[in-house]
């Protein structure tokens, strides 16, 4: 019987994860990745000391909880971004400049909300202040 070694989680070298962009890529594990790990774990377990089924159920429950928490965090970020529509915001750009403008739109790219201010997209984390509109009196 031949087995295939599975590299440890921390065994990736920097050359495996380097990109031409200065930002790191987003790496997420999906349900298919979890199932692949589960099958590998079942295939390579010690037959004289097998892992109990309750351990697998606990792992699956933890994975489901993590996935739900991630989804809820993305939904909350989207709601926060949408609440800024029509408001004046101050944005800190990566170059250190400060831009003020009205949020005209919100887009969602790969689960991350992006604000459109003065026709340019900005990340929600770049907002440094929000100016609430003052009610006009007649």
N, C-alpha and C positions, 0 to 999 in steps of 0.2 A: 504494500500500500504506500503510495507516494503522497507526501503532503507538501503544501506550498507555504512558505514562511510569510507571515504577515508582519510588516515592519511596525515597530512601536510608534505611537502617536507623535512623539517628539523627535522622530528620526529624520524628518525632512531637513534637507540642507538649504542654505540660503539660495542656492542656484535653482532649487525646485520652486521657490516662491517669488523669484525676482520678476519684475515686470518693467517695461520701458517707461511706464508712468511712475511718478514719484509717490503716488498713493498706493496703499496696499489693497489687493482685491478682497472683496467680501467673500468669506468662505462660510457656507452654512451646510449643515447636514439635514437632509430631507428624510422622509420615511423610507425611501428606497435604500439610502445609505445605511439607515438603522437596520433594515432587514438583511442587507448584505453582511453587516457586522454580526448580526444574530446567527446567520447561517454559518459564517466562518467560526464563530464561537462554538456552535453545536458540532461542527465538523471536527474541530481540533481539541475538543475537551477530552479529559482523561477518562477512558471507559471504566476504570476501576473506582473513580471518584467523580461521578457526573454531577453537574450543577443541577439544583432542583428547579422544577418548573416555576415555583414561586419567585425565585430570583429573576427569571426571565420576565414574569408578569410585572414585577416591581420595576425592572429596567424600562419596560414598555410604558408603564404609567408615568415614570419620571420623564421619559422622552415626550410623551403627550402633553404633560404639564408644561414643560419647557417650550414646546411648540405653541401652546395656547398663550403663554406669557409673552412670547415674541410677537404673536399676532396682535395681542391687546396693546402692546407698546407701539406697534406701527399704526394701529387705529387711533390711539391717543395723539400721536404726533400729527397725523393727518387732520384730526379735529382741531388741534392747536393751530395748525397752519391755516385752516379754513376760517378760523375765528379772526384772523388778521386781515381778511379780505376787506378792502376799502379803507383800511387804516394806514396812517403814515408811520413808517418804520425807519429806523436808522440801521444801516448795514455796515459791518466791518469787513472789508474785502481782504483777500489773502495778501495783498500788497501793503496793507495797513491803512488804506484810504477809508474814509467814512462817507457813505452815500445815504442821502435821505430821499425817500420817495413813497408813493402810495402803492400798496400791494394790489395789483390789478388782476392777478390770477394765481391759482395754485395748481401745480401738476404733480403727479405721483410717478416717479421713475424708480423702478425696482424696489418698491415699498418705502421709498424715502420721499417725503414731501419737499417740493421745490417751490419757492416763492418767486413770482415774476414782479420785479420792481423796476420801473423805468425801462421796460422791455427786455430786461436781462434776468436770467435765472440765478437765484441765490439759495443756498442751503438754509434751513430754518435755524441752524446753530449759529449762523452769522448775524442774526438779529441782536443788536445791542440795546435797543430801546423801542418802545411803541408809544406813539403820540395819540392819545385818545382825542377824538374830535369834540370840541366844546360846543354845546348847544348855542345856536344863534338866537338872540332876543330881538324882537321887533320894536 
